[in-house]
Amino acid sequence: MVARSLQMKKQVRTYLSRHGFTLVWALGFGAWLGFGAWNYFNSAEVATPEQVVAARKQMTPGQLAYEKAFRSFETYFRLLGDPDDAKRFAANWQHRFDASGKLKTEEGTQAAIEEMSKVGSLLGCPAQFNGKCLFERAKRAYIRVHYNLGDADLPNLTDPKQRAEWSDMIDKTIDPKLLESEDGVFAAIRQMRDSLHMPFDLVHSPAMTKTETRVREAHFPGIGVPIAVTNVEKNKLGGLFHFFFGRPQSGSPLLGKVQLGDVVLAVNDRNLDGLTIEEAKQFFVGKPGDHLKLQVQRDQDSKPFEVDAVFTCAPDVPNCSSNANLGVDLGITHLNEIPLSEISQVIAEAPVEGSPALGKINEGDLIVAVNHESLNGLIVRQVVERIHGDVDTPVVLTLKRKDASGNYSKFDVTITRKVIEKHAVHFTALEDGIGLVVLDQISSLNVPADFAVAIARTVLPLASEALNGKTDAESLRLVAQFNELNQKLAQGATLDDASMRIAMKARDVYEELGQGGGFILDLTHNPGGEKSIFLDLAGQILPDGLVVSLREREFGTDRIMIHEDSLTPAFAISSDRPLGMGLEGATIHPSVRVPLLLPKKMSFKVLVGPNTASAAELTAGMLQTHKRAILIGRKLPGQKGHSSTLGKGSGQATIPLPYGFSLHVTYLEFYPGGERSNGRGLIADLDADGLSAQRELAIAEIKKDNLAMATRMEDTQLAKDRNREILGNDMRDRANEDHKPLESQDPSRFK
């Protein structure tokens, strides 16, 4: 039932995400709109939760999928559209297919949702592009959703006075001519976004929105070849491209002086524009004690300011005399928009297993044209769009391949596009029963099922080993089941209801009898993902406790709510209450929890780094707060103190707009396990220099834990043996005394 329930959730999410109409907090965190959020809308039309549950029990899967799609469209109609448009949409579409029988099949349901989406996705705007209507919908999204996380220095759109002032400012500063074209509206919305100074708010074009949807579905029509760009550092700074700072690590000479996202304009009075990225990087490495003067700009419209810093490095850093730094990462603004050229070209990585590119494209091939059109001047996103296309259609790629002598040959290959399923969970079985999972992101719908498989593949062999030597029929049956399932999972199977029960039994066997093994979760380059998927993962690895506490704006109102998700051994419990109100004002929503798959006593380590962000930080912070896992961080050269993660503790709702555009709008702050992380990051428990060292340290710590556990188990067994011996001696002594006449027995022996 559990596996089938997860599959149904995935199917319904997929129906909606194809039209960009899931509610996502990004990270991209995705969650169904809760009952509390409906308070903004016409409450007379909203059924009680009990009525909704009763009605849904009578629905077929198709009806349920259509109902959720309708509610999603209706939600955004009411939030962003005009009231009359919302009423017309509800009247025309809510029960449109009730009597047609169309919702009895998956194909019919999908066709019905497609038909509804043609109207619903416009949110009341005309079918023909209307820039003014699009901009107005985007503006309403900020007005009715945005939350500045309580920062007094930023516009507060939950305050009526500040909201009115901000709206007037936008109306006066946006050039009406921008609203006459798609590119102009895109620029105008970004200008409006920038006025709120929230670094993780995004504006997505239709192409970017479509790509994000494909990431969520984990299905891409294409050829199955990841690509990268060569010689990025040979490109020049200036225009769109500037250095920007990551968040300074503890001990950095820039700590308290610069913030995440600050742009570097000049170093030691030398403007960086015109220098290549490679040349400009040299300014940020020096000798310990050398001074550096930086010209920094915080916002596009703010005045630049100067910052002084001194190069430092830790005593254990090699070549410290010439390799000191500032203890902060550098990024490049608009890095993905660097145009391709003879210098920076598209290079192919290894084709995905089972993809149509296997045998036709090799890792390291340069892709110089698509369908005989040169890629020079394009950006990576445009190249991806050209390679993607309809399934079962051909695409011609012009490749340059280097031979053993270093010479390039140029030739064309024709590849037929297929549906490529992309997986974000990468499992490796290490020595001594240790499972390693590299988790790329927490956005794709296949992540929970793949993650469950990875845990099961770690636990099953250990549970089977724990039963070795037992000859009773039940133990032999379980060993056979564990080994058979592990083999199927290794060949690509997923957990259905029956195999999920076997995996849970393996967990119980390990919990009672197992020794050794361990689990490593690598989140070092994980940017985050969807809330609903994060909660599925949390259920698989956390026995019980507070999973996350959110402080979020209730859509369309000025009210700030506290939302909490917790786990008990049997239930998942979510609660909502207004900020400032105690638990007596909370609304509680219990549900059956996702089964715990990772044994509670198994050693668990999590690898994090400066790029671990958002939902990945949420996962790591939850485990650290409950002392379920140790965090092992990556220390930057010269860094003092423990390393930390990015510190993105905010969540963004993905708001669909007409004509395929979308927004990521900040509306919540999250507290992993109840602890604040925004702007701070998570402090690692242990540190290592680089990913390989992190993994080696994790393995060493797991072996240390297992040795301690084995010692405890051995000491416990010795104590049991001693007690059994003492008890046996006492029983023999008592038996000997019992054979004596009563007057000859010594009662003091048995007090």
Secondary structure, DSSP 8 states (H G I E B T S, - for coil): -HHHHHHHHHHHHHHHHTTT-S-EETTTEE----GGGGGGS-GGG---HHHHHHHHHT--HHHHHHHHHHHHHHHHHHHHS-HHHHHHHHHHHTTTTTTTSGGGSHHHHHHHHHHHHHHHTTTT--SS--HHHHHHHHHHHHHHH---TT-TTS--TTSHHHHHHHHHHHHHHS-GGGGGSHHHHHHHHHHHHHTTT-TT-EEE-HHHHHHHHHHHHTEEEE----EEES-GGGSB-BTTB-EEE----TT-TTBTTB-TT-EEEEETTEE-TTSBHHHHHGGG-B-TT-EEEEEEESSTTS--EEEEEE-B--TTSTTTTT-BB-SS-EEETTGGG----SSS-EEE----TT-TTTTT--TT-EEEEETTEE-TT--HHHHHHHH--STT-EEEEEEEEE-TTS-EEEEEEEEE-EEEE---EEEEE-GGGEEEEEE--B-STTHHHHHHHHHHHHHHHHHHHHTTT--SHHHHHHHHHHHHHHHHHHTT----HHHHHHHHHHHHHHHHH--S-EEEEE-TT---B-HHHHHHHHHHH--SEEEEEEEEE-TTSS-EEEEEEEE-SSEEEEEEEETT--GGG-EEEEEE-----S-TTS-EEEE--TT--THHHHHHHHHHHTTSSEEEEE--TT--S--B-----EEEEEEE-GGG-EEEEEEEEEEETT---TTT--B-SEEESSHHHHHHHHHHHHHHHHHHHHHHHHHHHHHHHHHHHHHHHHHHHHHHHHTS-GGG--GGGG-
